[in-house]
């Protein structure tokens, strides 16, 4: 499981001209899932998301977590995060989990994150063509791969 975390001052998701999610001051999380992902991957990433100290404190230093700031969250499923660009110029998405595997994992990820944060998490829609508007704050963008814990 791979995520891209972006600290935002505002973000939204639009599907078919309808705004389905909108936040201020929080995180926009892009989520890519592979067949091998399991609850262990979800738990690792959710703990990181909730506790990662990437919000500014009193002195302008990143020292506060999402839990401490009570920030909002949007999670957007994005199979293209699992793209392989090793050969040629057209990305291969063969690593990305098929919907029958990815959708239950995506739903479980959302439920686990909501439980950890003690709040509702807004979302994009699995498989939809989405417009994601982001006002990146910082900019702060962090990539975390549950299979490569660096």
C-alpha positions as CSV (number, residue, x, y, z in Angstrom):
1,X,0.0,0.0,0.0
2,X,1.4,3.4,-1.0
3,X,0.2,6.8,0.1
4,X,1.0,10.4,-0.9
5,X,0.2,12.8,1.9
6,X,-0.2,16.4,1.1
7,X,-0.7,19.0,3.9
8,X,-3.3,21.4,2.6
9,X,-4.9,24.7,3.6
10,X,-7.9,23.5,1.4
11,X,-8.8,20.7,-0.9
12,X,-11.8,19.3,-2.7
13,X,-12.9,16.4,-4.9
14,X,-15.3,17.0,-7.8
15,X,-17.1,14.1,-9.6
16,X,-19.4,14.9,-12.6
17,X,-19.4,18.6,-11.7
18,X,-20.5,17.8,-8.1
19,X,-18.3,18.6,-5.2
20,X,-18.3,15.4,-3.1
21,X,-15.6,16.3,-0.6
22,X,-14.1,19.5,0.8
23,X,-11.8,20.4,3.6
24,X,-9.7,23.2,5.1
25,X,-6.5,22.7,7.0
26,X,-5.6,19.0,7.0
27,X,-4.4,16.3,4.8
28,X,-5.3,15.1,1.3
29,X,-4.2,11.5,1.0
30,X,-3.8,9.6,-2.3
31,X,-4.0,5.8,-1.8
32,X,-2.7,3.1,-4.1
33,X,-3.4,-0.6,-3.3
34,X,-1.7,-3.8,-4.5
35,X,-3.0,-7.4,-4.3
36,X,-0.6,-8.3,-1.4
37,X,-1.9,-5.5,0.9
38,X,-3.5,-6.5,4.2
39,X,-4.6,-5.2,7.5
40,X,-1.0,-4.9,8.6
41,X,-0.4,-2.4,5.8
42,X,-3.5,-0.4,6.8
43,X,-2.6,-0.3,10.5
44,X,1.0,0.9,9.7
45,X,-0.2,3.7,7.4
46,X,-3.1,4.8,9.6
47,X,-0.7,5.1,12.6
48,X,1.7,7.2,10.5
49,X,-1.1,9.4,9.2
50,X,-2.5,10.2,12.6
51,X,0.8,10.8,14.3
52,X,3.1,12.2,11.7
53,X,4.4,15.6,13.0
54,X,4.0,17.8,9.9
55,X,1.8,20.7,11.2
56,X,3.5,23.9,12.4
57,X,3.7,24.7,16.0
58,X,4.1,28.1,17.8
59,X,7.6,28.7,16.3
60,X,6.7,27.7,12.8
61,X,8.4,24.3,13.2
62,X,6.6,21.1,12.1
63,X,5.9,19.6,15.5
64,X,2.2,18.7,15.6
65,X,0.3,15.8,14.3
66,X,-3.1,15.5,12.7
67,X,-4.5,14.2,16.0
68,X,-3.1,17.3,17.8
69,X,-4.4,19.8,15.3
70,X,-7.8,18.1,14.8
71,X,-7.2,18.5,11.0
72,X,-9.6,17.3,8.4
73,X,-8.9,14.5,5.9
74,X,-9.8,13.5,2.3
75,X,-8.7,10.1,1.1
76,X,-8.7,9.6,-2.7
77,X,-8.2,6.1,-4.2
78,X,-5.5,6.3,-6.9
79,X,-4.4,3.2,-8.7
80,X,-1.8,5.1,-10.7
81,X,0.4,5.3,-7.6
82,X,1.2,1.7,-8.3
83,X,2.4,2.4,-11.8
84,X,5.6,0.8,-13.1
85,X,7.6,2.9,-15.4
86,X,10.6,0.6,-15.7
87,X,10.1,-0.3,-19.4
88,X,9.0,2.0,-22.2
89,X,7.1,5.2,-21.8
90,X,3.6,4.0,-21.1
91,X,3.1,3.2,-17.4
92,X,2.0,-0.3,-16.5
93,X,-0.7,-0.7,-13.9
94,X,-0.4,-4.4,-13.5
95,X,0.7,-4.1,-9.9
96,X,-2.5,-2.2,-8.9
97,X,-5.1,-4.3,-7.2
98,X,-8.2,-5.2,-9.1
99,X,-11.5,-3.7,-7.8
100,X,-12.6,-7.0,-6.1
101,X,-9.5,-6.8,-3.9
102,X,-8.9,-3.0,-3.7
103,X,-12.5,-1.9,-2.8
104,X,-12.7,-3.9,0.5
105,X,-9.2,-2.8,1.4
106,X,-10.0,0.8,0.6
107,X,-13.2,0.7,2.7
108,X,-11.3,-1.0,5.6
109,X,-8.6,1.7,5.3
110,X,-11.3,4.4,5.7
111,X,-12.9,2.7,8.7
112,X,-9.6,2.2,10.4
113,X,-8.5,5.8,9.8
114,X,-11.9,7.1,11.1
115,X,-11.5,5.0,14.2
116,X,-8.0,6.2,14.8
117,X,-8.9,9.9,14.3
118,X,-12.3,9.7,16.1
119,X,-13.9,11.5,13.2
120,X,-15.4,11.1,9.7
121,X,-13.0,11.1,6.8
122,X,-14.1,12.5,3.5
123,X,-13.4,10.6,0.3
124,X,-13.3,10.5,-3.4
125,X,-15.0,7.6,-5.2
126,X,-13.3,4.4,-6.2
127,X,-13.1,4.1,-10.0
128,X,-14.5,7.5,-10.7
129,X,-12.9,10.2,-12.9
130,X,-12.2,12.9,-10.3
131,X,-11.0,16.4,-10.3
132,X,-8.9,16.9,-7.2
133,X,-8.3,20.5,-6.2
134,X,-5.4,21.0,-3.8
135,X,-3.9,24.1,-2.2
136,X,-0.8,22.5,-0.8
137,X,0.4,24.1,2.4
138,X,4.2,24.5,2.7
139,X,4.4,22.7,0.4
140,X,4.5,19.5,2.4
141,X,4.2,16.3,0.4
142,X,5.3,12.9,1.9
143,X,5.2,9.5,0.2
144,X,4.9,6.4,2.4
145,X,5.1,2.8,1.2
146,X,4.0,0.1,3.7
147,X,6.2,-2.4,2.0
148,X,9.3,-0.1,2.1
149,X,9.3,1.4,5.6
150,X,12.1,4.0,5.3
